[in-house]
Amino acid sequence: MTEMGIENSQKAENLNKIKQRLAEIDRELQLSPAYYYKQAGRIAPLLFCAAGMMTGIVIQSNLPLPVKVWLAAIVLCSMFAITSLAVPRLQFARATPVLVFVCFVCLGAIRLASFNRASPDDIRNSVVSEPNIAEPNLAEPNLAKPNLATLRGVIVTEPYIDSNEWRFSKFLPTDPRSSFYLEVSEAESVAGWVKASGLVRVRVQEPIFDLKCGDYVEMFCRLSRFEGATNPGEFDIAKYMARKGVYVAAAVESRDAIKVLQNGSAGRFSRFKMGLRKAAVEALLGGSYSKEEEDKLLLALVLGYRADIDRSTIEAFRETGLLHFICLSGMNFGILIGLIWLICRAAGLYKRSGAIVCIIVAVLFLLVVPENAPAFRAAIMCFAFCGAFIFRRRSNTYNSLALSAIVLLLISPTGLFEAGWQLSFASVLGILLFVKPINSFLREKASDWFSFTDEPGPVGRFVAKIASVTGSAFSVSLAAWLTSAGFLVYHFYSVSWLTSVWTVLVSPLIGVISFFGYLKLLVAFFLPSAAHVMGFIITFLSWVLIIIIKVIAGLHISSVHTGKVPLLAIILYYPLIAFVLLFPLRKPVIKKFICTIATAAIIVMLAMPRWQKAHGDDLVITALDVGHGQSLLAKLPDGSCMLFDAGSLSRNGVGSRVIIPFLQYSGIVNLNSVVLSHGDIDHINGLPEVVESTPTKAIYASNAFFEDKRQTTKFLRNELAQIIEINDLPQQFGSSRITVLWPVAGFENDDSISDNDKSIVTLLEYAGRRILICSDIQKFAQKQLLQLYPYLTADVVIAPHHGSVKTLEQGFISHIDPIVVISSCNITAYEKGQVIQPQELFKSYYTGHDGAVTIRITKQGKLETDTFIK
């Protein structure tokens, strides 16, 4: 071909590309909310049903209405919907999706109301928050004694032994506890055994190894309600359990208080499911669980069991934003069903037969893996996809996704409020909606990079293919991240902005591990030797994956901690990304202006907590509720953050369960200093986890702490090398000042003085106000303080020794003349009156009763108080 011919051919090709692009632009310009409304009503009508159910559940949870109101509304809307279909000339057809939406709003509200309604014999009716109030009836007679009960029922989960991974767990005086769920069938009352129902979470104060799921048991226990969160950012176990339909906790002192009445009474199906799970684990791990980190990760990647994964590995996946890979999701079902489909095609099965085999495998897989929303969602979508082949219908992914949401909400409507449920459905919907526009945008921007003047050679075609596959993978990951980012910020106060990049990097390796893991499950039953060889390969790949994830996490560049974000920012975020990606305007300038304004508003709301911490003019100190213990966080006007103590006798793992969530909630990513008052375990046992999670510049302690001979203080000194003497603590922090009042020279090494009386006492001063932190000093040290500082006064006093009246020197509080006194105590000490009682001279707060107590001092010297429990 001549040069002129080549040139004409290229011109024609370019002209065709221009025409195609213009046609695509015309199609895009036709897109509008009305267009999407019409398309959804025609192609995926179940989307209106699912959206309606979710709306109804949200409305009923925030504004409970009688079921009769919802029934009347659903009857009225159903009549309109039927009329619109039966009488076309009324022209109600366009309103039909709206009527269907409203009907399902009513259905969702009714389902939530029925889910939360307790039957007359429900065990929750026998437990009250106030022990002195007469209990409601259980069936007819009351239980024999308040809170004490003897129950009979079936164990419905395998007993789990707490891992006690926190650092100070080795100093606990008791063994690790066990827990399981019991389906109650009977309860003993003063009139004998009566019928009872409901699910109870049982905690046994020692490890148990002989109880199994399906055992019918009788146990003597103490019943109680779950306690809600008492600190900002703390996990609310009461809400979490209520969403699962569990309202009662049972405490059992020992295994001897449980009598097995019948072994394995769960029935054939439960035994079959347990045997299937055991066989799957043995097939995957070769029959011997080595407890190595690679085996734990492999078990999570293939079967979704991640309970045994090491804390460091979990944190590395969370830091990189890749935690979803070790949570069972649609990817697992996709790989497994894809493998089965290939095997069926290779065996010569027709599509309908292959679809039936895939459904059978999906059902068996659903019995093996843990029960969670992502697994059920993926299974229902798989059933819908395979059903389309069986009935020779075209599958619709949007309808399948909506159907899975409807089914799950009918089973458990409260699942809508769980982070896993929201992230699962949001990410899949984001992939369906946004992958195409994102991929088109990337291809358009990168088209010049892979344009060739001549016909590309093998290398050029290979590079272009790799770029295309990588771009598609990045588009999928970015679409999923965009729709899950808002929920991540709302639930976890942080977002991993590089998740899409890391996903493209590691997803091929994870896909290979998962593929060969499922292949090994199948091969192990027929070719054990081949499966054994495959086990070495996937174990090695799992080890490589762990190394890669930990190296990436070690860079500390993946996550952005936002702190608590206003709900309005989340609400604005999703319409913004939908508008940007789905609704092109004829005048791009207007679209850019709207997007710029909305983006700026969202950024301001996201950055506000961090900005307030760094540039706020207030001094804010929060006394956290840690039970019997102490932990105070002070945010100073210059942006510095100081932690005073971090320990508890009442709560295990107080660092990871209370203090770290509060830091994340507050948007605090580092601590300038930590002050350890003394070496008592209830002031220090949460610190290792805090320092490991939050970069800390310095930890200060008195000389008495370094001379302390107790094993706990020795352990902490070995764990944390950055502990230095309190004398090195700076006194000035911008416009605020901190002074160490006690212990003074001559008392630190006096063996006749108790460890409590050697506690560090500090005075915070700002804007003419004073906060006195007394730690655990008792009568001797209190007398010495009054002698050394006869004119000592303070506006706020953190009461000495958790507010104990037994160790309080008479006249100490009145001499200081405070406005506010805060006692860091547990609820038992408060209820028994063992702490400083309220007086007219000052206002008293108790962390065990009021939750976290926050004191704010403004630049003008105004003193404000707030409690977490209102």
C-alpha positions in Angstrom: 0.0 0.0 0.0 1.3 3.5 -0.9 2.0 6.2 1.7 -1.1 8.1 0.4 -3.3 5.0 1.0 -1.9 4.6 4.5 -2.6 8.2 5.3 -6.1 8.0 4.0 -6.8 4.9 6.0 -5.5 6.6 9.2 -7.7 9.6 8.5 -10.8 7.4 8.0 -10.0 5.6 11.2 -9.6 8.8 13.1 -12.9 10.1 11.6 -14.7 7.0 12.8 -13.3 7.5 16.3 -14.5 11.1 16.3 -18.0 10.0 15.2 -18.1 7.3 17.9 -17.0 9.8 20.5 -19.6 12.3 19.4 -22.3 9.7 19.4 -21.2 8.7 23.0 -21.4 12.4 24.0 -24.9 12.6 22.6 -26.0 9.6 24.6 -24.4 11.0 27.8 -26.2 14.3 27.3 -29.5 12.5 27.3 -28.8 11.2 30.8 -30.9 12.8 33.5 -32.6 11.8 36.8 -35.8 11.1 34.8 -33.8 8.9 32.4 -32.4 6.8 35.3 -35.8 6.7 36.9 -37.4 5.3 33.8 -34.6 2.8 33.1 -34.7 1.5 36.7 -38.5 1.1 36.6 -38.2 -0.9 33.3 -35.0 -2.9 33.8 -34.6 -3.3 37.6 -37.8 -2.7 39.4 -36.6 -4.5 42.5 -34.3 -1.5 43.2 -37.4 0.5 44.3 -38.5 -2.4 46.5 -35.1 -2.7 48.2 -34.7 1.1 48.6 -38.2 1.3 50.1 -37.5 -1.4 52.7 -34.3 0.3 53.8 -36.1 3.6 54.1 -38.9 2.1 56.1 -36.5 0.5 58.5 -34.6 3.7 59.0 -37.8 5.7 59.6 -39.1 3.1 62.1 -35.9 2.9 64.0 -35.8 6.7 64.5 -39.5 7.4 64.7 -41.4 4.3 65.9 -45.0 4.3 64.7 -47.7 1.7 65.5 -48.0 -1.2 63.1 -51.6 -0.2 62.4 -50.4 3.1 60.8 -48.1 1.2 58.5 -50.7 -1.4 57.6 -53.2 1.4 56.7 -50.6 3.1 54.5 -49.6 -0.1 52.7 -53.3 -0.9 51.9 -53.8 2.5 50.5 -50.7 2.4 48.3 -51.4 -1.1 47.1 -54.9 0.1 46.0 -53.3 2.9 44.0 -50.7 0.6 42.5 -53.3 -1.9 41.4 -55.5 0.8 40.0 -52.6 2.2 37.9 -51.9 -1.2 36.4 -55.6 -2.1 35.8 -56.7 1.2 34.3 -54.0 2.5 31.9 -56.0 5.6 30.8 -55.6 7.0 34.3 -51.9 7.5 33.4 -50.7 6.4 36.8 -48.1 4.2 35.2 -45.2 6.6 35.8 -46.1 6.8 39.5 -46.2 3.0 39.9 -42.5 2.7 41.0 -43.1 5.4 43.6 -46.2 3.6 44.9 -44.2 0.3 45.0 -41.4 2.2 46.9 -43.9 3.5 49.5 -45.5 0.0 49.9 -42.1 -1.4 50.7 -41.4 1.5 53.1 -44.3 0.3 55.0 -43.2 -3.3 54.8 -39.7 -2.5 56.1 -41.2 -0.6 59.1 -43.6 -3.5 59.9 -40.8 -6.0 59.7 -38.5 -4.0 62.0 -41.4 -3.6 64.5 -42.1 -7.3 64.5 -38.4 -8.2 64.8 -38.0 -6.0 67.9 -41.2 -7.3 69.6 -40.6 -9.7 72.4 -42.9 -12.7 73.0 -44.4 -12.9 76.5 -42.1 -15.7 77.6 -38.9 -14.0 76.2 -36.0 -14.2 78.6 -35.4 -10.5 78.2 -38.6 -9.8 80.2 -37.0 -11.3 83.3 -34.0 -9.0 83.4 -34.4 -5.4 84.6 -31.7 -2.7 84.9 -32.7 -1.8 88.5 -32.2 -4.8 90.8 -34.7 -3.4 93.4 -37.6 -3.3 91.0 -39.9 -6.3 90.9 -39.4 -8.3 87.7 -42.0 -8.7 85.0 -43.6 -12.1 84.5 -41.9 -14.8 82.6 -44.8 -16.9 81.3 -46.7 -16.7 84.6 -44.5 -17.0 87.7 -41.3 -14.9 88.3 -37.9 -16.3 88.5 -36.8 -17.4 92.0 -34.4 -14.4 92.6 -33.6 -11.2 90.8 -30.8 -11.6 88.2 -30.1 -15.2 89.3 -31.5 -17.9 87.1 -31.3 -21.5 86.1 -31.8 -22.0 82.4 -32.1 -24.8 80.0 -31.4 -24.6 76.3 -29.4 -25.6 73.3 -25.9 -24.3 72.6 -26.2 -22.9 69.1 -22.5 -21.8 68.5 -19.2 -23.5 69.2 -17.8 -22.3 72.5 -15.0 -19.7 71.9 -12.1 -19.1 74.3 -11.0 -15.5 74.6 -7.5 -15.0 73.2 -6.4 -12.4 75.7 -4.0 -10.9 73.3 -3.4 -7.6 75.2 0.0 -7.3 76.7 -0.9 -7.3 80.4 -3.2 -10.3 80.1 -0.4 -12.5 81.6 -0.8 -10.7 84.9 -4.5 -11.5 85.1 -5.4 -13.7 88.2 -7.9 -15.7 86.2 -7.8 -18.0 83.2 -9.2 -16.9 79.8 -13.0 -16.9 79.6 -15.2 -18.8 77.3 -18.4 -17.7 75.5 -21.2 -19.2 73.5 -24.8 -18.5 72.6 -27.7 -20.4 74.2 -31.2 -20.8 72.7 -33.3 -20.8 75.9 -36.2 -23.3 76.1 -37.0 -23.3 79.9 -36.3 -21.3 83.0 -36.7 -22.3 86.7 -39.2 -20.2 88.7 -40.5 -20.4 92.2 -43.4 -22.6 90.8 -41.1 -24.9 88.9 -39.9 -25.0 85.3 -41.7 -22.7 82.8 -41.4 -22.3 79.1 -39.0 -19.5 78.0 -37.5 -18.3 74.7 -34.8 -16.0 73.4 -31.1 -16.0 72.7 -28.6 -15.5 75.5 -24.8 -14.8 75.3 -23.1 -16.9 77.9 -19.7 -16.1 79.4 -18.0 -18.7 81.5 -15.2 -17.5 83.8 -12.8 -20.3 82.7 -11.9 -22.2 79.5 -14.3 -25.0 78.5 -13.3 -27.7 76.1 -16.0 -30.4 76.5 -19.1 -28.5 75.4 -20.2 -28.5 71.7 -22.7 -26.8 69.5 -25.9 -28.7 69.8 -25.6 -29.8 73.4 -28.7 -29.4 75.5 -27.6 -28.0 78.9 -28.8 -26.7 82.2 -26.9 -23.9 83.8 -27.0 -21.7 86.9 -26.1 -18.1 86.0 -26.5 -14.4 86.7 -28.5 -12.6 84.0 -28.0 -8.9 83.1 -28.5 -6.5 80.3 -25.6 -5.5 78.1 -24.0 -2.2 78.9 -23.9 0.4 76.2 -20.9 2.6 75.3 -19.8 5.0 78.0 -17.0 6.8 76.0 -16.9 8.5 72.6 -15.9 6.1 69.9 -16.3 3.0 72.1 -17.9 0.0 70.5 -21.5 -0.2 71.7 -22.0 -3.9 72.6 -25.6 -3.3 73.6 -26.6 -1.9 70.2 -24.6 -4.6 68.4 -26.3 -7.4 70.3 -29.7 -5.9 70.0 -29.3 -5.9 66.2 -28.7 -9.6 66.4 -31.8 -10.1 68.6 -29.7 -10.7 71.8 -30.6 -8.6 74.8 -29.5 -10.7 77.7 -26.0 -11.8 79.0 -25.5 -14.7 81.3 -22.4 -14.9 83.6 -21.4 -18.4 84.7 -18.8 -18.8 87.5 -17.4 -22.1 86.4 -17.9 -25.1 84.2 -19.3 -27.0 87.2 -22.4 -24.7 87.0 -23.3 -26.2 83.6 -24.9 -29.7 83.4 -25.1 -31.5 80.0 -28.6 -33.0 79.7 -28.2 -34.4 76.2 -25.2 -34.4 73.9 -25.6 -33.3 70.3 -29.4 -32.6 70.4 -29.1 -30.1 67.6 -30.4 -32.5 65.0 -29.0 -34.1 61.9 -28.7 -30.8 59.9 -26.6 -29.1 62.5 -24.3 -32.1 62.8 -24.0 -32.3 59.1 -23.1 -28.6 58.9 -20.5 -29.0 61.7 -19.0 -32.1 60.0 -18.9 -30.2 56.7 -17.0 -27.3 58.2 -14.5 -29.6 59.9 -13.9 -31.5 56.6 -13.4 -28.3 54.7 -10.8 -27.0 57.2 -8.9 -30.3 57.2 -9.0 -30.5 53.3 -7.6 -26.9 53.1 -4.9 -27.2 55.7 -3.9 -30.8 55.1 -5.5 -32.2 58.2 -3.2 -30.4 60.6 -3.7 -26.8 61.7 -0.2 -25.7 62.5 -1.3 -22.4 64.0 1.3 -20.6 61.8 0.4 -17.2 60.5 0.2 -18.4 56.9 -2.4 -21.1 57.8 -4.5 -18.6 59.7 -4.4 -16.2 56.8 -5.2 -19.0 54.3 -8.2 -20.0 56.4 -9.5 -16.4 56.2 -8.9 -15.9 52.5 -10.6 -19.1 51.4 -13.2 -19.9 54.1 -13.6 -16.5 55.9 -12.4 -17.7 59.3 -10.3 -14.8 60.6 -10.8 -15.1 64.4 -7.3 -16.6 64.9 -5.3 -14.2 62.8 -2.6 -12.4 64.7 -3.3 -8.8 65.8 -0.3 -7.5 63.8 -1.6 -9.0 60.5 -5.1 -7.7 61.1 -3.8 -4.2 61.8 -1.7 -4.3 58.6 -4.7 -5.2 56.5 -6.7 -2.5 58.2 -4.0 0.1 57.8 -3.8 -0.6 54.0 -7.5 -0.7 53.6 -7.4 -4.3 52.4 -9.3 -5.8 55.3 -12.2 -6.7 53.0 -10.0 -9.4 51.4 -10.0 -11.5 54.6 -13.7 -11.0 55.1 -15.8 -13.4 53.1 -17.3 -11.5 50.2 -18.5 -11.9 46.6 -15.0 -12.4 45.3 -14.8 -15.7 47.1 -18.1 -16.9 45.6 -17.0 -15.6 42.2 -13.7 -17.5 42.3 -15.3 -20.7 43.6 -18.3 -20.7 41.2 -16.0 -19.7 38.3 -13.8 -22.7 39.1 -16.8 -25.0 39.2 -18.2 -23.6 36.0 -14.9 -24.2 34.2 -14.9 -27.8 35.5 -18.5 -28.3 34.4 -17.7 -27.0 30.9 -14.5 -29.2 30.7 -16.7 -32.2 31.7 -19.0 -31.4 28.8 -22.0 -30.4 30.9 -24.6 -28.0 29.3 -25.2 -24.6 30.8 -28.3 -25.6 32.6 -26.6 -28.6 34.2 -23.6 -26.6 35.1 -25.8 -23.9 36.7 -27.5 -26.6 38.9 -24.1 -27.9 40.0 -23.0 -24.4 40.8 -26.1 -23.8 42.9 -25.4 -27.1 44.9 -21.8 -26.1 45.5 -22.9 -22.6 46.5 -25.3 -24.0 49.1 -22.6 -26.3 50.5 -20.1 -23.4 50.6 -22.7 -21.3 52.4 -23.0 -24.0 55.1 -19.2 -24.1 55.5 -18.4 -20.4 55.8 -19.3 -18.1 58.7 -22.8 -16.6 58.6 -22.6 -12.9 57.6 -24.3 -10.5 55.3 -21.7 -10.4 52.5 -21.7 -14.2 52.2 -25.6 -14.3 52.0 -25.6 -11.4 49.6 -23.1 -13.2 47.3 -25.0 -16.5 47.5 -28.3 -15.0 46.6 -26.8 -13.2 43.6 -25.2 -16.5 42.6 -28.5 -18.3 42.8 -30.2 -15.6 40.7 -27.4 -15.7 38.1 -27.6 -19.5 37.8 -31.3 -19.5 37.9 -31.3 -17.3 34.8 -29.5 -20.1 32.9 -31.9 -22.8 34.2 -35.0 -20.9 33.2 -33.4 -19.4 30.1 -33.8 -15.8 31.2 -31.4 -12.9 31.0 -29.9 -12.2 34.4 -30.0 -8.6 35.7 -27.3 -7.8 38.3 -29.2 -4.8 39.7 -32.3 -7.0 40.3 -30.1 -9.7 41.9 -28.5 -7.2 44.2 -31.8 -5.7 45.2 -33.3 -9.2 45.7 -30.5 -10.2 48.0 -31.0 -7.0 50.0 -34.7 -7.7 50.4 -34.2 -11.3 51.5 -31.6 -10.3 54.1 -33.7 -7.4 55.4 -36.7 -9.8 55.8 -34.5 -12.2 57.8 -32.8 -9.5 59.9 -33.9 -5.9 59.3 -31.4 -4.6 61.9 -28.5 -5.8 59.7 -29.0 -2.6 57.7 -27.2 -0.7 60.5 -24.1 -2.9 60.6 -21.0 -1.7 58.9 -20.3 -5.0 57.1 -23.8 -5.0 55.6 -23.5 -1.4 54.4 -20.0 -1.8 53.0 -20.9 -5.0 51.2 -23.9 -3.6 49.3 -22.4 -0.2 48.8 -19.2 -1.5 47.2 -21.1 -3.8 44.8 -23.5 -1.1 43.8 -20.6 1.3 43.2 -19.0 -1.2 40.9 -22.2 -1.6 38.9 -22.8 2.1 38.6 -19.4 3.7 38.4 -16.9 1.3 36.7 -18.0 2.1 33.2 -17.7 6.0 33.5 -14.4 5.7 35.5 -12.9 3.3 32.9 -14.1 5.5 30.0 -12.5 8.5 31.6 -9.2 6.6 32.2 -9.1 5.3 28.7 -9.7 8.7 27.3 -6.9 10.3 29.3 -4.5 7.5 28.5 -5.3 7.1 24.8 -2.4 9.2 23.7 0.0 7.1 25.8 -0.6 4.0 23.7 -1.1 5.5 20.3 1.2 4.1 17.6 2.1 5.7 14.3 2.7 2.2 12.9 1.2 -1.2 13.6 2.4 -2.1 17.2 4.6 -5.1 17.6 4.2 -7.9 20.1 5.8 -5.9 22.9 3.5 -2.9 22.2 0.4 -5.1 22.1 1.5 -6.8 25.4 2.1 -3.4 27.1 -1.3 -2.1 25.8 -3.0 -5.3 27.1 -1.4 -5.0 30.5 -2.4 -1.4 30.7 -6.0 -2.2 29.8 -6.3 -4.9 32.4 -4.6 -2.8 35.0 -6.9 0.1 34.2 -10.0 -2.1 34.4 -8.9 -3.5 37.8 -8.2 0.0 39.1 -11.6 1.2 37.9 -13.3 -1.6 39.8 -11.3 -0.9 42.9 -11.8 2.8 42.7 -15.6 2.4 42.2 -15.9 0.2 45.2 -13.7 2.6 47.3 -15.7 5.6 46.3 -19.0 4.1 47.5 -17.5 2.6 50.7 -15.4 5.6 51.8 -18.4 7.4 53.3 -19.3 4.4 55.5 -15.7 3.9 56.5 -15.4 7.4 57.7 -18.7 7.2 59.5 -18.0 4.0 61.3 -14.2 3.9 61.7 -13.2 7.6 61.6 -10.6 7.0 59.0 -10.3 6.1 55.3 -7.4 4.5 53.3 -7.0 6.7 50.3 -4.5 4.4 48.6 -6.7 1.3 48.8 -7.3 1.3 45.0 -3.6 1.2 44.3 -2.8 -1.5 46.9 -5.8 -3.5 45.6 -4.4 -3.6 42.1 -1.0 -4.5 43.5 -2.1 -7.5 45.7 -5.3 -8.7 44.1 -3.6 -11.0 41.6 -1.7 -12.7 44.4 -4.8 -13.0 46.5 -6.8 -14.3 43.5 -4.1 -17.0 42.9 -4.2 -18.0 46.5 -8.0 -18.2 46.6 -8.2 -20.1 43.3 -5.7 -22.8 44.3 -7.2 -22.9 47.8 -10.6 -23.8 46.4 -8.9 -26.2 43.9 -7.2 -27.8 46.9 -10.5 -28.3 48.7 -11.7 -30.3 45.7 -8.5 -32.2 44.9 -7.9 -33.2 48.6 -10.8 -35.7 48.5 -9.5 -37.5 45.3 -5.7 -36.8 45.0 -4.3 -36.3 48.5 -0.7 -36.2 47.3 -1.4 -33.5 44.7 -3.3 -31.5 47.4 -0.3 -31.8 49.7 2.0 -30.3 47.1 -0.5 -27.5 46.4 -0.6 -26.8 50.1 3.2 -26.0 50.1 2.6 -23.6 47.2 -0.3 -21.7 48.6 1.3 -21.5 52.1 4.4 -19.9 50.6 2.2 -17.5 48.6 0.3 -16.6 51.8 3.7 -15.9 53.5 4.7 -13.6 50.6 1.3 -11.8 50.9 1.8 -11.2 54.6 5.2 -9.7 54.0 3.9 -7.4 51.2 1.0 -6.2 53.3 3.2 -5.5 56.4 5.7 -3.7 54.3 3.0 -1.5 52.8 1.5 -0.9 56.2 4.9 0.0 57.6 5.0 3.0 55.2 2.2 4.6 57.2 1.0 6.6 54.2 -2.3 4.7 53.5 -4.8 6.0 56.0 -6.2 9.4 56.8 -7.7 9.7 60.2 -10.6 12.1 60.1 -12.1 11.8 63.6 -15.9 12.0 64.1 -17.4 13.5 60.9 -20.8 15.3 60.8 -23.4 13.1 59.3 -24.2 16.0 56.9 -20.8 15.5 55.2 -21.7 11.8 54.6 -25.1 12.7 53.2 -23.6 15.3 50.8 -20.8 13.0 49.7 -22.9 10.3 47.9 -25.1 12.7 45.8 -21.8 14.4 44.8 -20.1 11.4 43.4 -23.3 10.2 41.7 -23.7 13.7 40.1 -20.1 13.8 38.9 -20.1 10.3 37.4 -23.7 9.8 36.2 -25.1 13.2 35.3 -23.2 15.1 32.6 -24.4 18.6 31.9 -24.5 20.5 28.6 -22.5 23.3 30.2 -19.5 21.8 31.9 -18.7 25.1 33.7 -21.9 24.8 35.8 -21.1 21.2 36.7 -17.6 22.1 37.7 -18.9 25.0 39.8 -21.4 22.7 41.6 -18.8 20.0 42.2 -16.3 22.5 43.5 -18.7 24.0 46.0 -19.9 20.5 47.2 -16.4 19.1 47.4 -15.1 22.1 49.4 -18.0 21.8 51.8 -17.2 18.1 52.4 -13.5 18.7 52.8 -14.2 21.4 55.4 -16.4 19.1 57.4 -13.9 16.2 57.1 -11.0 18.4 58.2 -12.8 20.3 61.0 -11.9 17.8 63.8 -8.2 17.8 62.8 -8.2 21.6 62.4 -9.8 22.1 65.8 -7.2 19.9 67.5 -4.3 21.8 65.8 -5.6 25.3 65.9 -8.3 25.4 68.6 -7.9 28.0 71.4 -9.6 25.8 74.1 -8.1 23.5 76.6 -10.1 20.3 76.7 -9.5 17.4 79.2 -11.6 14.2 79.1 -11.8 11.7 82.0 -12.6 8.4 80.3 -14.8 5.8 81.9 -12.4 2.9 82.4 -14.1 1.4 85.4 -11.7 1.2 88.4 -8.7 2.9 86.9 -7.7 6.2 85.3 -7.1 7.6 81.9 -7.3 11.3 81.1 -6.6 13.0 77.7 -5.8 16.7 77.6 -5.9 18.6 74.3 -3.9 21.8 74.8 -4.5 25.1 73.0 -1.2 24.7 71.1 -2.3 21.4 69.5 -0.4 19.2 71.9 -2.1 16.1 73.3 -1.2 14.6 76.7 -2.4 11.3 78.1 -2.4 11.0 81.9 -2.4 7.3 82.8 -3.9 4.4 80.8 -5.2 1.5 82.9 -8.1 -0.3 84.5 -8.9 -3.2 86.8 -12.5 -3.4 85.5 -11.9 -3.7 81.8 -9.6 -6.1 79.9 -7.7 -4.5 77.1 -8.7 -1.0 78.0 -6.1 0.4 75.7 -7.5 -1.1 72.5 -11.2 -1.0 73.6 -11.5 2.4 75.1 -8.5 4.7 74.7 -7.6 4.0 71.1 -11.2 4.3 69.9 -11.5 7.6 71.7 -8.2 8.9 70.0 -9.6 7.8 66.6 -12.9 9.4 67.3 -11.1 12.7 68.2 -8.9 12.6 65.2 -5.8 12.3 67.2 -3.0 10.6 65.3 -0.1 11.2 67.8 0.6 11.9 71.4 3.1 14.5 72.5 3.5 13.0 75.9 2.2 10.5 78.4 2.4 11.0 82.1 2.4 7.9 84.3 1.4 8.8 87.8 2.7 5.6 89.4 3.1 1.9 88.8 -0.3 0.5 89.9 -1.6 -1.8 87.3 -4.9 0.1 87.0 -3.0 3.1 85.7 -0.6 1.5 83.3 -2.0 -1.8 81.8 -3.5 -0.2 78.7 -0.5 1.8 77.7 1.4 -0.7 75.5 -1.4 -1.0 73.0 -1.9 2.8 72.9 1.8 3.5 72.2 1.9 0.7 69.6 -1.1 2.2 67.8 -0.4 5.9 68.3 3.1 7.4 67.8 4.2 8.9 71.2 7.1 11.3 71.6 7.8 10.8 75.3 6.5 9.0 78.4 7.2 10.6 81.8 7.3 8.9 85.2 8.7 9.7 88.6 11.9 8.3 90.1 9.7 6.0 92.3 8.4 4.3 89.1 11.9 3.4 88.0 12.7 2.0 91.5 9.4 0.0 91.6 10.2 -3.7 92.0 6.8 -5.1 91.0 6.7 -7.4 87.9 4.1 -5.2 86.2 6.3 -2.1 86.3 9.3 -4.0 85.2 7.4 -5.5 82.3 6.3 -2.0 81.2 9.8 -0.6 81.5 11.0 -3.4 79.2 8.2 -2.9 76.8 8.5 0.9 76.4 12.0 2.2 76.1 11.0 5.8 75.8 10.0 6.2 79.5 12.0 9.1 81.0 11.9 11.0 84.3 9.2 13.5 85.0 11.7 16.3 85.6 12.2 16.5 81.8 8.6 17.3 81.2 8.3 20.8 79.7 6.3 23.2 81.8 5.0 25.6 79.0 2.8 24.5 76.2 1.9 27.6 74.3 -0.4 29.7 76.5 -1.0 26.7 78.9 1.2 25.6 81.7 1.7 22.3 83.6 3.4 22.0 87.0 4.4 18.9 88.9 3.5 19.5 92.5 4.2 16.1 94.0 6.3 14.1 94.9 9.0 16.5 95.9 12.7 15.6 96.7 13.1 13.4 99.8 9.8 11.5 99.4 10.3 9.6 96.2 12.6 7.0 97.7 11.1 6.8 101.2 10.1 3.2 101.7 7.8 4.2 104.6 5.5 5.9 102.1 3.0 3.9 100.1 3.2 3.6 96.3 -0.1 5.5 96.1 1.3 8.4 98.1 4.2 8.6 95.6 1.8 9.3 92.8 2.5 12.3 90.5 0.2 15.3 91.2 0.0 17.8 88.3 -1.6 21.2 87.9 -2.8 22.4 84.5 -3.3 26.2 84.1 -4.9 28.1 81.3 -6.8 31.4 80.9 -6.9 31.9 84.7 -8.3 28.4 85.3 -6.7 25.5 87.1 -7.1 21.7 86.9 -5.6 19.6 89.6 -4.9 15.9 88.8 -4.4 14.1 92.1 -3.9 10.5 90.8 -3.9 8.0 93.8 -2.5 10.1 96.6 -3.9 9.2 100.0 -4.1 11.1 103.4 -0.4 11.4 103.9 0.4 13.0 100.5 -2.8 15.2 100.7 -1.6 16.6 104.1 1.9 17.3 102.6 0.3 19.1 99.6 -1.7 21.4 101.9 1.5 22.1 103.9 3.7 22.7 100.9 1.1 24.8 99.0 -1.1 26.5 101.6 -2.7 28.7 99.0 -3.4 25.9 96.5 -6.8 26.2 94.7 -8.2 24.7 91.6 -11.4 25.0 89.6 -11.4 21.3 88.6 -10.2 18.5 90.7 -9.6 14.9 89.5 -10.4 13.4 92.9 -7.6 11.5 94.6 -7.6 7.7 94.6 -10.7 7.4 92.3 -12.7 9.6 94.7 -12.5 7.1 97.6 -13.8 8.5 100.9 -11.7 6.1 102.9 -8.4 7.6 101.8 -9.6 11.2 101.6 -8.1 13.7 104.1 -10.8 15.7 105.8 -10.9 19.2 104.5 -8.7 18.5 101.5 -11.4 19.2 98.8 -12.9 22.2 100.7 -9.4 23.8 101.0 -8.9 23.6 97.3 -12.3 25.1 96.7 -13.2 23.5 93.3 -16.1 24.1 91.1 -16.1 20.6 89.7 -14.9 17.3 91.2 -14.5 14.3 88.9 -14.1 10.8 90.4 -12.7 8.2 88.0 -14.5 5.2 89.6 -16.6 2.2 88.6 -20.4 2.0 88.9 -20.2 -0.2 92.0 -18.3 2.3 94.0 -20.8 5.0 93.0 -23.9 3.0 93.8 -22.5 1.9 97.2 -21.6 5.5 98.1 -17.9 4.7 98.5 -16.8 7.9 96.7 -17.0 11.6 97.3 -20.7 12.6 97.7 -22.2 15.6 96.0 -22.1 18.9 97.9 -23.4 22.4 97.5 -19.9 23.8 97.2 -19.0 21.9 94.0 -20.6 19.8 91.3 -19.6 16.1 91.3 -19.2 13.8 88.3 -18.5 10.1 88.3 -17.2 8.3 85.2 -18.9 5.1 86.3 -22.3 6.8 86.3 -21.9 9.7 83.8 -19.5 8.1 81.3 -16.7 10.1 79.9 -16.6 13.6 81.5 -15.2 16.4 79.4 -14.0 19.8 80.8 -13.5 22.7 78.3 -11.8 25.9 79.2 -12.2 28.6 76.5 -9.7 31.4 75.7 -11.8 33.8 77.7 -11.7 31.5 80.8 -15.2 30.1 80.5 -15.5 26.7 82.1 -17.8 24.1 80.4 -18.6 20.5 81.4 -20.2 17.7 79.4 -20.9 14.0 80.1 -21.2 11.2 77.5 -24.2 9.7 79.3 -26.9 12.3 79.3 
